[in-house]
């Protein structure tokens, strides 16, 4: 077990680098020709300006662009609405739970994911060309609020990841120092820690206000001015871009992923050691299981699963550049898959409800009792015992 723990702890930073070396999606940006697309910052290879495609290639690009925009727009709106609904349910159920520190962290994560769902939905609306073409109010809204919406979306996502890492640290303290967890792992400290982490999650995203700005372009077919986000002069500086990429790499992905992986692994090792000691000493198991440990591990695994596929595409692009499969081999199919894979991180905001239902008995029982409309035995109308002559007394009491 000691050797396995050592191997895992050594491989954790490597796993973090593999999952996060790609950088992060940049906002919806339109080029001078009016294309709206999502690019991965500092990974797109330069296009050959002298290269001219055939009519079939041009048609394929236009068709692919329309499909990609539809996937991004309706995919974001779908996941955004699901995130709002699922996290409202999370907050309703968590309100009924005991006043324990892990449930406090879960409430803060649900709140962050709830507002992230609103931001994702707004972003989905702001890149839908049909909606923008039809509604002038939406164009005005998109021009002025797309930047704050994107900033809040990115900040809330970062804060939720930090709070999930704090949840893992809280469970490790509860296992490592069981006699002091009543003093250290209090609900008040959990609220204070979560509030601080929300503010910390804002810091890596302040650079967006200096590197991005709203702009408009004239759509040739309709003559309508379509708003979009583009880079400022500072945002196009390669030195600044490299510095921001490395900063995001460390602050937004590597550190929280390493913390979650190490705390989760360490907690599992401590639990197995405790159970092995109890078995060797013939000590009966007590009913005191670690609260929300399964939820903590589930949240960590969910974060890894929803980000690993996007990292594979980005790593391929980073290593091979213009010769990667994203741009050369199977470009049409891979581009569609890439658009779908780009939605996976937002699925993380909706799937926490399933993780809580699967791995926490208290959460599951409370959810079923609240939403499944089961009649409690105490609410049923009692029946009187039969009379000695065999007939039953009718209950005349009304409820």
C-alpha positions in Angstrom: 0.0 0.0 0.0 2.9 2.4 0.8 4.4 1.7 -2.6 1.1 2.3 -4.4 0.6 5.5 -2.5 4.1 6.7 -3.5 3.5 5.9 -7.2 0.2 7.7 -7.1 1.5 10.8 -5.4 4.4 11.0 -7.9 2.1 10.5 -10.9 -0.4 13.2 -9.7 1.6 16.2 -11.0 2.2 14.4 -14.3 -1.6 13.8 -14.6 -2.2 17.4 -13.8 0.1 18.5 -16.6 -1.4 16.1 -19.1 -4.9 17.4 -18.3 -4.1 21.1 -18.3 -1.3 21.7 -20.7 -3.7 22.8 -23.4 -4.8 26.1 -22.0 -8.4 27.2 -22.0 -11.1 28.2 -24.4 -11.2 31.8 -25.3 -14.4 33.7 -25.9 -16.5 33.8 -29.0 -14.5 35.8 -31.5 -15.4 36.9 -35.0 -12.8 37.4 -37.7 -12.8 40.2 -40.3 -14.9 38.0 -42.6 -17.7 37.7 -40.0 -17.0 34.2 -38.8 -17.9 33.4 -35.2 -15.9 30.6 -33.7 -14.4 29.3 -30.5 -10.6 29.0 -30.6 -8.1 27.6 -28.2 -5.7 30.2 -27.1 -2.1 30.0 -28.3 -2.8 26.6 -30.0 -4.3 27.6 -33.4 -1.7 27.3 -36.1 -1.5 30.2 -38.6 -3.4 29.7 -41.8 -1.7 29.9 -45.2 -3.1 33.1 -46.7 -2.0 32.1 -50.1 -3.9 28.9 -50.1 -7.1 28.9 -52.0 -9.6 26.1 -51.6 -11.9 24.6 -54.2 -15.7 25.3 -54.2 -16.3 22.0 -52.4 -13.8 23.0 -49.7 -15.5 26.5 -49.3 -18.9 24.9 -49.1 -17.7 22.4 -46.5 -16.2 25.1 -44.4 -19.4 27.2 -44.5 -21.5 24.1 -43.7 -19.2 23.1 -40.9 -19.3 26.6 -39.5 -23.1 26.6 -39.4 -23.1 23.2 -37.7 -20.5 24.3 -35.2 -22.3 27.5 -34.3 -25.5 25.5 -33.8 -23.7 23.1 -31.5 -22.1 25.8 -29.5 -25.3 27.9 -29.2 -27.9 25.3 -28.4 -25.4 23.1 -26.5 -24.6 26.0 -24.2 -28.2 26.9 -23.8 -29.1 23.3 -23.0 -26.4 22.8 -20.5 -27.1 26.2 -19.0 -30.7 25.4 -18.4 -29.9 22.0 -17.0 -27.3 23.6 -14.7 -29.9 26.0 -13.4 -32.5 23.3 -12.8 -30.2 20.7 -11.3 -28.5 23.2 -8.9 -31.8 24.6 -7.7 -32.7 21.0 -6.8 -29.3 20.7 -5.1 -29.9 23.8 -3.0 -33.4 22.7 -2.0 -32.2 19.3 -0.8 -29.0 20.6 0.8 -31.1 23.1 2.8 -32.7 20.1 4.6 -29.3 18.5 5.5 -27.6 18.6 8.8 -25.4 21.6 9.6 -22.0 20.0 8.7 -19.0 21.5 7.0 -19.1 19.3 3.9 -22.7 20.2 3.2 -21.7 23.9 3.4 -19.1 23.4 0.7 -21.6 21.5 -1.4 -24.0 24.5 -1.1 -21.4 26.9 -2.2 -20.5 24.7 -5.2 -24.2 24.4 -6.1 -24.6 28.2 -5.9 -21.5 28.8 -8.1 -22.8 26.3 -10.7 -26.3 27.8 -10.6 -25.0 31.2 -11.6 -22.6 29.6 -14.0 -25.7 28.0 -15.7 -27.2 31.5 -16.1 -24.0 32.8 -17.7 -23.7 29.7 -20.0 -27.3 30.3 -21.2 -26.6 33.9 -21.9 -23.5 33.1 -23.8 -25.4 30.6 -25.9 -27.9 33.3 -26.8 -25.2 35.8 -27.6 -23.6 33.6 -30.3 -26.8 32.5 -32.0 -26.6 34.4 -35.3 -30.4 33.9 -36.0 -31.4 35.4 -32.7 -29.0 38.3 -33.1 -30.2 39.0 -36.6 -33.9 39.0 -35.5 -33.7 41.0 -32.2 -32.1 44.3 -31.9 -32.4 44.3 -28.1 -30.4 41.1 -28.0 -27.7 42.7 -30.1 -27.5 45.6 -27.8 -27.5 43.3 -24.8 -24.7 41.2 -26.3 -22.5 44.2 -27.1 -22.5 45.6 -23.6 -22.9 42.5 -21.4 -21.1 39.7 -23.2 -17.8 40.7 -21.6 -19.1 40.8 -18.0 -21.1 37.6 -18.6 -18.0 35.8 -19.9 -16.0 37.1 -17.0 -18.5 35.9 -14.4 -18.8 32.5 -16.1 -15.1 32.0 -16.0 -14.7 33.3 -12.4 -17.6 31.2 -11.0 -16.2 28.1 -12.7 -12.8 28.7 -11.1 -14.4 29.4 -7.7 -16.3 26.1 -7.9 -13.1 24.2 -8.6 -11.4 25.8 -5.7 -14.3 25.0 -3.3 -14.3 21.4 -4.5 -10.6 21.2 -3.6 -11.4 22.7 -0.2 -14.0 20.0 0.3 -11.4 17.4 -0.3 -9.0 19.1 2.2 -11.9 19.2 4.8 -12.5 15.5 4.5 -8.7 14.8 4.8 -8.6 16.8 8.0 -11.6 14.9 9.3 -9.8 11.6 8.8 -6.3 12.6 9.7 -7.3 14.5 12.9 -10.6 12.9 14.0 -10.4 14.4 17.5 -9.9 18.0 16.2 -12.3 17.9 13.3 -15.1 19.3 15.6 -13.0 22.3 16.2 -11.4 22.8 12.8 -14.1 21.6 10.4 -17.0 23.9 11.5 -19.7 25.3 9.4 -18.6 28.9 10.1 -15.1 28.2 8.9 -16.5 26.4 5.9 -18.6 29.5 5.0 -15.6 31.8 5.5 -13.3 29.6 3.4 -15.8 29.3 0.6 -16.4 33.1 0.5 -12.7 33.7 0.4 -12.2 31.1 -2.4 -15.0 32.8 -4.5 -13.1 36.1 -4.3 -9.8 34.3 -5.1 -11.5 32.7 -8.1 -12.0 36.2 -9.6 -8.3 37.1 -9.5 -7.1 34.9 -12.5 -9.8 36.3 -14.7 -9.3 40.0 -14.2 -7.0 40.0 -17.1 -10.0 39.4 -19.4 -11.0 43.0 -19.1 -7.6 44.2 -20.4 -7.3 41.6 -23.2 -10.8 41.5 -24.6 -13.2 44.1 -25.9 -16.6 44.2 -27.7 -16.8 45.0 -31.4 -19.2 44.7 -34.3 -19.0 43.6 -37.9 -21.4 44.0 -40.8 -23.0 40.7 -41.9 -23.0 40.7 -45.7 -26.2 38.8 -46.2 -28.5 40.9 -43.9 -26.5 44.1 -43.4 -27.0 43.8 -39.6 -24.2 44.8 -37.2 -23.4 41.6 -35.3 -21.6 42.1 -31.9 -18.7 39.8 -30.8 -15.6 39.8 -28.6 -12.2 40.3 -29.9 -8.7 40.8 -28.6 -7.3 44.2 -27.7 -3.8 45.3 -28.7 -2.6 44.1 -25.4 -4.4 40.8 -25.8 -2.6 40.2 -29.1 0.8 40.7 -27.6 2.6 37.2 -27.7 4.5 37.9 -24.5 1.4 38.8 -22.6 -0.5 35.9 -24.0 2.2 33.5 -23.0 2.3 34.9 -19.4 -1.5 34.6 -19.1 -1.5 31.1 -20.4 1.1 29.9 -17.9 -0.6 31.8 -15.1 -4.0 30.1 -15.9 -2.2 26.8 -16.3 -0.9 27.0 -12.7 -3.6 28.9 -10.9 -6.8 27.6 -12.5 -6.0 24.0 -13.3 -2.7 22.5 -12.0 -3.0 23.6 -8.3 -6.7 22.6 -7.8 -6.2 19.3 -9.6 -3.1 18.4 -7.7 -4.8 19.3 -4.4 -7.9 17.3 -5.2 -5.9 14.3 -6.4 -3.5 14.3 -3.4 -6.2 14.9 -0.7 -8.5 12.2 -2.2 -5.7 9.7 -2.5 -4.4 10.4 1.0 -7.9 10.1 2.5 -8.5 6.8 0.8 -5.1 5.5 2.2 -6.0 6.7 5.7 -9.4 4.9 5.6 -7.9 1.7 4.4 -5.3 1.8 7.1 -7.9 2.4 9.7 -10.1 -0.5 8.5 -7.1 -2.9 8.3 -6.1 -1.9 11.9 -9.7 -2.6 13.1 -9.7 -5.9 11.3 -6.4 -7.0 12.8 -7.4 -5.9 16.3 -10.8 -7.5 16.0 -12.5 -4.2 16.7 -16.1 -3.9 15.8 -16.9 -1.3 13.2 -18.8 1.7 14.5 -21.5 3.3 12.6 -19.7 6.6 12.2 -18.8 6.7 8.5 -17.0 9.7 7.1 -19.6 12.2 5.9 -19.6 13.0 2.1 -16.4 11.1 1.4 -18.0 9.4 -1.6 -19.3 12.7 -2.9 -15.8 14.2 -2.6 -14.2 11.4 -4.7 -17.1 11.6 -7.2 -16.6 15.3 -7.7 -12.9 14.8 -8.3 -13.4 12.0 -10.8 -16.1 13.9 -12.6 -13.8 16.9 -13.0 -11.1 14.7 -14.5 -13.4 12.8 -16.9 -15.1 16.0 -18.2 -11.8 17.7 -19.0 -9.6 14.9 -20.3 -11.0 14.5 -23.8 -10.6 18.2 -24.5 -7.0 18.1 -23.2 -6.2 15.2 -25.7 -7.2 17.4 -28.6 -5.4 20.4 -27.3 -2.2 18.4 -26.6 -2.3 17.0 -30.1 -2.5 20.5 -31.5 0.2 21.8 -29.2 2.6 19.1 -30.2 1.9 18.7 -33.9 0.6 22.2 -34.8 -0.8 22.4 -38.3 -0.1 18.7 -38.8 -2.4 17.6 -36.0 -5.5 15.6 -36.7 -7.6 18.5 -35.7 -6.6 20.5 -38.8 -5.5 17.9 -41.4 -6.8 14.4 -41.0 -10.6 14.0 -40.9 -10.9 17.8 -40.4 -14.7 17.8 -40.8 -15.5 15.0 -38.4 -12.9 16.0 -35.9 -14.1 19.6 -35.9 -17.6 18.4 -35.1 -16.3 16.1 -32.3 -14.2 19.0 -31.0 -17.3 21.2 -30.8 -19.1 18.5 -28.8 -16.0 17.8 -26.6 -15.9 21.6 -25.8 -19.3 21.2 -24.1 -18.1 18.5 -21.7 -16.6 20.9 -19.1 -20.0 22.5 -18.8 -21.6 19.1 -18.2 -19.7 19.2 -14.9 -22.1 21.9 -13.6 -25.1 19.6 -14.2 -23.8 16.2 -13.1 -23.1 17.0 -9.5 -26.7 16.2 -8.7 -26.2 12.7 -10.0 -23.0 12.3 -8.0 -24.8 13.4 -4.8 -27.7 11.0 -5.4 -25.3 8.1 -6.0 -22.8 8.6 -3.3 -24.7 10.2 -0.4 -27.5 8.3 1.4 -28.8 11.3 3.3 -29.0 13.4 0.2 -30.7 10.6 -1.7 -33.3 9.9 1.0 -34.1 13.6 1.5 -34.4 14.1 -2.3 -36.8 11.2 -2.6 -38.9 12.4 0.4 -39.1 15.9 -1.1 -39.8 15.2 -4.7 -41.3 11.8 -4.9 -44.4 12.7 -2.9 -44.3 9.6 -0.7 -46.9 9.5 2.0 -45.5 9.2 5.5 -46.8 6.5 7.7 -47.7 9.1 10.4 -50.0 10.9 7.9 -52.2 7.9 7.2 -55.7 7.8 8.7 -55.7 5.3 11.6 -58.3 2.6 11.8 -60.0 1.6 15.0 -59.7 -2.0 16.3 -62.7 -4.3 15.6 -65.5 -4.6 18.1 -66.0 -7.8 20.1 -69.0 -8.6 17.8 -66.7 -8.6 14.8 -67.7 -5.2 13.3 -65.3 -2.4 12.8 -65.8 1.0 14.4 -65.8 3.8 11.8 -63.4 6.6 12.4 -65.5 9.7 12.5 -62.5 12.1 13.0 -61.9 14.3 10.0 -58.5 15.4 8.8 
